[in-house]
Amino acid sequence: MKKLTFLSTVFALLAALLVSTPSFAKGPLSEGKFGVGASFASSSLVDQAINDGRGGATPSFAPRAQFLYTLSDQLQLDLGVGFQTISVDPPDESATAFGINVGGKYFLSTVPFVGVEFSYSSADDSYSENSETDTFLMISALLGGQVMIENNLGVYGQVGFGYGKYSDGREDAGDVSVLGFTTAAVGASFYFN
């Protein structure tokens, strides 16, 4: 239920951002700016893949830190790192997955953007007696909006749809591929002058 509430909130935020007039923003991106960002994302596709592969995954959220670079006033590159705690019940076990993501956003006007993102994460397999590693690969198309509340500070929301592949570290387990909503995220971006 918490996941549904979070997703509903992100969708409402995106709807508000997408219908906002460009005059709401104080300034668009400019070419050659470096920046940093922080976001908090749901991981619906990861949870679905783990449930299909192992069953019993508890929905979780993943904080991320990102480095940003603007190639033009409409194109931004992102490189991020993050982590996520994964719980499986039964049995009552958990692991922490660490990951990286690389992506790009194309701003259609001052507020809305479309983008792509590639992410890879892995976790030590604490679910078994051996020390295998579970991995998750995800490719997403993004839709979102960013509002600049100062010339160098923006807040954004985004949703993703794409493909994910979960590889279970156990020898007797196979891979699970899923297609669907990948993430919903809210965050902030700070651009250096």
Secondary structure, DSSP 4 states (H G I P E B T S, - for coil): -HHHHHHHHHHHHHHHHHHS-GGGSS----TT-EEEEEEEEE-HHHHHHHHHHTS-EEP-EEEEEEEEEESSSSEEEEEEEEEEEEEETTTTEEEEEEEEEEEEEEESSSSEEEEEEEEEEEEE-TTSSS--EEEEEEEEEEEEEEEEEETTEEEEEEEEEEEEEEE-SSTT--EEEEEEEEEEEEEEEEE--
